[in-house]
Amino acid sequence: MSNAKQASLLVRGYEVVIGFETHAQLSTQSKIFSRAPIAFGAEPNTQACAVDLALPGTLPVMNRGAVEKAIRLGLALGSHIAEQSVFARKNYFYPDLPKGYQISQFEIPVVQGGEVSFFLGDEKKTVRLVRAHLEEDAGKSLHEDFIGQSGIDLNRAGTPLLEIVTEPDMRSSAEAVAYAKELHKIVTWIGICDGNMQEGSFRCDANVSVRKPGEPLGTRREIKNLNSFKFMQQAIDYEVRWQIEQIEDGFEIQQATVLFDPDTGETRAMRTKEDAADYRYFPDPDLPPLVIARSWVDEVKAQMPELPRQMAERLVTAYGLPEYDATTVTQSPAMAAYFEAAAKASGQAKMASNWIMGEVSAALNARGISIEQTHYGPEKLAGLLLRIADGTISNKAAKEVFAEQFGHSLHAVGSTFTGSYAVQIADVASVDAVIESKGLKQMNDSGALEAIIDEVMTANAPMVEQFRAGKDKAFNALVGLVMKASKGKANPQQVNDVLKQKLG
């Protein structure tokens, strides 16, 4: 890293050091050690069975689907998948932890090592992983302030989690958010987690410390349960400023667990941070070692989809896309499939990526729907791109056509994406119908265009002389007058070419 880039990462002369622990709720049908369902939003304590309640005589039984999803993540991140791993009891006492301990993994996790690579601007970053281990979730404490009472909901107790732990490799809040977004994309792409941050399916804990460059790592504070990328960046930025101010005021940083308050934009200490020894880990006597045969790993590997980074590299090679475009259109399997369908049907790959990243994404965001839900299919976009490419309409007119077609598609909003788009032919007919009805067809009659240009040059002789005297701005003014005289229907490139020819 250059000295300039290194300096840019310093905050008031301090280096920021960030590591992440992410809890991804696995998208199984039942809990990790019982058959109780895990559907979100059920009435409190209606999805907790005897095993989840830790009633005497109950024994946990491992969910095979949860193990398979852990294998998928390990394959996606280039990790080592342990042939044998062990479950442990993590002991702590909270009202929402019915057993008085959490079943987790400590010494031998199922997924070991690996890395997550992503782009921050045009710079490639890589974050190393320590591990990803299987564990069960706790319940939830409910506090009813208006009646002054608290209750316990054990619906979530026993929900399968994969805790993904990084090395302290990140050096800014922007880098941390970019990592979290990439990890979120991966776990949803390979189908192990629905990624719903509002419902707690993807929760991040950020371990933040600061130090002077070259010094040992500082004391970290853990910001718990960050459930939005916006709050994640705000929380880390505030915590960094707070720690620097504490150090400069002569105070030592105490290891602690903190929460972020989005209303105040501040972090506040919740409790002192425990170390591993405080949890008194020991192997769970009720669970035998988890053995994963190589044949099972190979079977899961054969079912893995093309990963987003691999697909982005293929799009760069196959379609000549810039790296940024390829990374952006592979944000989800649906967006990637939409792009490829539109690019193949139109033969306009770069234009397709521009429109998907621009007009299409803006329209989806404005209406709060995803690309999976829109009925404005890639065949319609392909038809629009063909009419731009052959000069039938201008870019400005194309936006009007798009708005008309996208608006009509809203009447049929629903889940339309089924894994791929079987598009071979662009829908030019529906595009032509809108162009005709709105009179948006671009003027391509060279004779008519020359006549308009002659009239503009005659009426604006002083401006013509200014251009010929070396004032380039006069040319742009003349182009604008020609476009106005043609009521915006002239082909801008044709106007430029003809006008330059006539001006000599």
N, C-alpha and C positions, 0 to 999 in steps of 0.2 A: 504494500500500500504506500502511495506517495506521501511525503510529509504534509502536503496541502490537504489531502483527504484525511490523514490522521488528525491534523489540527482541527478540521471541520467537525470531527466527532467529539471533541472536548467541550465540556460545559464549564465555563469559568475556570479552566485549567484542570478540570477533573475528568477522568475517563469513566464512562458509564459501563457497568457490567450487568448483563441481564441473562438469566436462565429461565426456562419455562417448564411447568408441569401442567399438562393438559389432560383433563378427564373427558374421554369420548365415550358417551353412552352407546353401547352396542345395540344394533337394531335386530335383536332376537325377538321371538314371540313370548318368551317367558324369562324368568329371573335366572341368575347364574347358578344357584344351588337349589332351586325349587321350580315347580310348574306354575307358580302364580303368574298372572299376566302383568304386563308393564305399561299398559295404555295410559297416556297422559290425560289428566283432567278428571279422573274418576273421583267419586265421593270419598272422603278420607276413610282410610282403614277398610276399604272394600276389596283391595288387591293384595292383602297380606295373609299368607297361609301359616300353618303351624310352624313350618321351618323358618319363615321370616320372623315370626314372633319369638323364636328360640324357646319354644315350649319343651319341657323335659321329655327325653326319649326321641327327639327328632334328629335326623342326620342329613347333612348336605350331600347332594349328588351333582356332579359337574355337568354343566350344559355344553354339549358337544358343539353347538352352533357358535357359542362364545369363543371357544378355542379356535374354531375355523376362521373366525373374523380376525383374531389375533395373528394367525398365520398369514392371512391376506395382507395385513399391515406390514408384517416383517418382510414379506416378499416385495411389497411396493417400495420400501425404504432401504432395501439392500442390507437388511439386518441378518444376524445369526439367529436362527430359530432353534431353541434348546431342545434336544432330543428328550430330555427329562427335566422338569422343573417342579418346584415344591411350593405348596401353599403354607402360609404362616398366619398366626393370630397377632394382630396389631391391637394392643390393649390400651383403651382409654375409655373414660366414663362420661358419656353424654346422655341426656334423657332420650334422644332419638336413636340410640344405638342399643337395640334390645338385648343383644348377647353380652354387652360389656366389652366386646372386642369386634374388630372388623377382619374378615377373612381377606387376606391380600397375599402378595408375594414379596419376599425380601431378598434372601441371598441368591436364589436362582430364578430369575424371571423368565418368562416364556420367550420374550423378544429381547435381544441384546445387541447394542450398537446400532449402526445405520446412520443415515443422514437425510436432511431435507435441503434441497437446493431451490433457489428462487432468484428473481431479479428485483433489485431495488434501483429504479431508474434503469440505466443501461449497464449496471454493474451486477455481476453474478455473485451471490452470497451462498454460503453453505453453512448449515448449523448441524453439528454432530449430536447424535442421540446417545444417551447413556443406556436407556432401557425402555421397554414398554411392558407393563405387567398387568395381569388380570386381577380384579378385586370386585367386591360388592359395595354398592352405595349404602349410605345410612338413610334413616328416615328424615323427617322434616318437622321442625318445631314451628308451630303456628301461634302467633301472638295477636290476640284480639284486644287492642288498646282500649276500644270503646266500652268493653265490659270488664277490663282489667284481668283477663284470664289468658292462660296459655294452654295449648294442647299439642298432642303428638300425632302426626299422620305417618303411618308406616307403609303406605303404598309404595314408596320409593325404596324401602329397605330391601336389599338383595338384588337390586337392578344391576345388570352386568356393566362394568366399566373397564376401559383400558386406559391406564395412566401412562402417558408418554412424557418422558423426562429428558431434557436436553442438557448438554454441557453449557457453561456460562459463556456462550460464544457471541451473543448479540451486544452491540455497542451503542444503540440508540432506540428510542421508542418507535421510530419509523421502521427500523429493521425488525424489531420485535413484532410489530403489527403485520409486516410483510410475511414473516415466518408463520404467524398464526393463520393468516389467510391461506397460505400455501398448504399448511397442514389440514386446514378445514376443507380445502378443495380436494385433497387426496382422500381423506376418510369418507367424504360423500361420494367421490368418483368411484371408489372401489366397493361402495355399498355396505360399509360396516357401521355407519352412523348417519342419522338423518341431518346432523349439523344444526339443528334448531337451537340457537343460542338463547332465545327468549324462554324456551321451555327447559333449559338447563342441559340439553343433550351434548353441548360442547362448551365446557367451562375451562377457563385458563387461570392459572396462578402464576404470577410473575415474581421471580426472586430478583430484587434490585439492590445493587450496592454501587458505591463510587470509590475511586482511588486516584491518587496522583499517578501519572504514567510511570510504569516500571516498578511500582510498589506492589506488595502482596495484595491479594483480594481483600476488599473491605468487608465489614459486617453487613449481611444481607437482611432485608426485610421482605416478607412474602405478602404480596397483594393478592387476596383470595377472590375466587369466583367472579372473574371479569367476564361478562356475558355479552359484550358488544365491542367491536373493533374501535369505535369512537371513544368509548369510555376507557378502553385499554390504553390508548395513547395518552389521554388526559391524565389517567392515574399514574402512569410511569413518569410523565413529565413533571407532575406535581411532586411525586416521591423523590425524584432526583434533586429538584430544587430544595426540598425540605432537608434532605440529608446533607447537602452542601452547606446550607445555612447553619445546621446544627454543628457541623465540624468546624466551620469558620468562627462560630461563637464559643468554641472551646468545649463542646459536649461530645461524648462518645455515643456512637450509634449502638443501640441495644437490639439484639436479634429479636424479632417480633413478627406476629401475624397481624396484618392490617386489612381494613376494608376501605373501599372507595365509595364516597358519597357523591353521586352525580349532581345532586342539588347544590352542593357547596363547591364541588370540584376539588375536594381535599381527601386525603387518606387519613384514617384514624386507627390507632392501635386497638386491637381486639383482645389479644393475649400475648404473653411471652411465647416465643417460638420454641417448640420442643425439638430435641435431637432424637435420632433413631433409638438411642439407649433408653429414652424416656418411655417408649412404647412397649418395651419388654417383649420384642418379637420372639416367638418360638414356633416350631413346625406344628401345624394343625394335626392333631392325632386322628381326627375324623376323616381326613382326606388323604388318600395314597398319593404318591408322586404322579405328576401328570406326564405321561409318556406319549410322545408324538413320533410316529413312524415316518421314515423318509418317504415311503410310498404315499402317505397322506399329504405330505408337503407337495410332492410332485403332482398329485391329483388336483390340489387347490391351485397350483401354479398353472396348470393347463386350462383352468377356467378363468384366469385373471384377464381383465380387459387391457387394452392398450392404455398405458399410463399417460397422464397429461403432459409430462415433460417429454416423453417419447413421441407423443403425437405432435407437440409443438415443433420438435426437431424435424419430423416428417413433413409438416406443412411448410416449413422453411425450404426444404429441399424440393418437394413436389410442386409447390405453388409459387415459390419465389417470394414468400411473405417476409417482411422484416421480422426480427425476433420479437419485437414488442407486440406486433399484430398477432403473431402465432400464439404468444403467451396469453393474450387477452381473449382470443376466441376459443381457447381451451379452458375457460373458467368452469365449464360444466360439460358433461357429455352431450346435453341437449344443444348447447350453443355450438359446440364443435361440429356436431352432425348437421346443424342448420347451416353453418358456414360451408361445409363441404358440399352439401346438396346445392346451395345457391351458386357456388363457384363452378361446379361441374356443369350445371344446367346453363349457365350464362357464359362460361369461359372468361369471366372477369374476376379473378381471385382477389386482387388488391382492392378493386372497387367494392367487392362483396364485404371484405373485412372492414373497409372504411364505413360502409353503411350500417353494418351490424354494431360496430363500436360507437357509431354516431346516432343517426336517426332512429334506428330500431331500438337500441338500448334506452335512448331518451324517452321514446314513446312507451316502452314497457314500464320504466321507472315512474313516469308520470301517472300511470294508471295502477301502479302497485301490483303488477302481474309479472310472472316469469316467462321466459321464452318457451318453456314447456306448455304454457297455458294459452298462448296466442293462436288464433286461427289464421293469422297473416303468415302463411307458410313460405318456405324458401322458394317455391316455384313462382310466387308472385313477385318476390324481390328479384329473382333472376330475370323475369320479364321486364321489370323496370330497368335493370342494369343494361339489358340489351338495347333498350330504346335510348338510353343515355349514350351508349357506346356507338350506335349507328347515327347519332346526331338528330334523331327524331324530336327529342326534347332536351332542353337545357337542364342543368343541375337544379336551378331554381324551380323550374316547372316540375321536375321530378319529385321535389319535396311536396308539391301540391298534390300530385298524383298519389304519393305515398300516404299523405294525411287522409285523403279520401278513402283509399282502400283499407288502411288500418282502422279508420273509424267504423267502416262497415263490418270489419272482422270482429269488433268488440261485441256485436250482437250475438256472436256464437262462441264467446269465451268458454273454454273448458280445457280439460286435460287432454291434449292431442298427441304428445310425444310418446312414442312406444319403443324407443331405443334407436331408431334410425328413420331417415326420410327417404322413401323410395321415389326420388325425383329424378327424372331423366329429361323431361321437356319443360322449358320455361313457359309460364303462363303469360304469353304476350297478348292474347286476345282481351283479357280483362283490363290490362294496362292501356291498350289501344282504345278501348271503349271510354275510359275516363279522359284520355287525351282528346278524343273527338268531342265528347260532351262538353268539355271545358274550353275547347279551342286553344289547346296548349302546344300544338304542333309547331316546331321550330321552322323558321324560314330557311329553306335550302336552295331557293331559286336564285342562282348567281346573277341573272339579269336584273331581277327586282331589287336585289341587294345593292348592286352597283348603282342603280338609279337613286336609291336612298342616300348612298354615300356621296354621289355627285351633288345632290341637293344640299346635303349638310356642308360639304366643302365650299360650295358657292355661297351659302348663307353665312359662313363663318371664315371668310377669306383671311382676316387678320390672324386668326388662330392657326390657320394653315401656314402663314408666313412665319409665325412664332416657332412652330415646329421645325420648319426648314432652316431657321436661324439657330437651331440647336437647343430649344427648350422642350425637353422630352415630356414634361407634364402636359403640354398641349395635346400630345397624341392621346393620352388617357381621356382627356376632356372630349376629344372628337369621338372616341369610341363610345363614351357615355351618351353623346348626342345621337349617334347612329342607333344605339340600342333603344333610346327613348322614341326615336322616330319610327322604329319597327315595332313599337309596343312590346319590347322585350322578346320578340319572336326570332330575331336574327341569331344565327349561330355565332357566339362570341369569337371563336377561333377563326371562323371565316371572315368576320368583320375585321379582325386584326390583319389577316393576310391580305385582303383586298385593299384595305386602307393603306397599308404599308406600300403596296404596289403602286397605288395612285399617287401617294406622296413622294414617290421616287426614293 
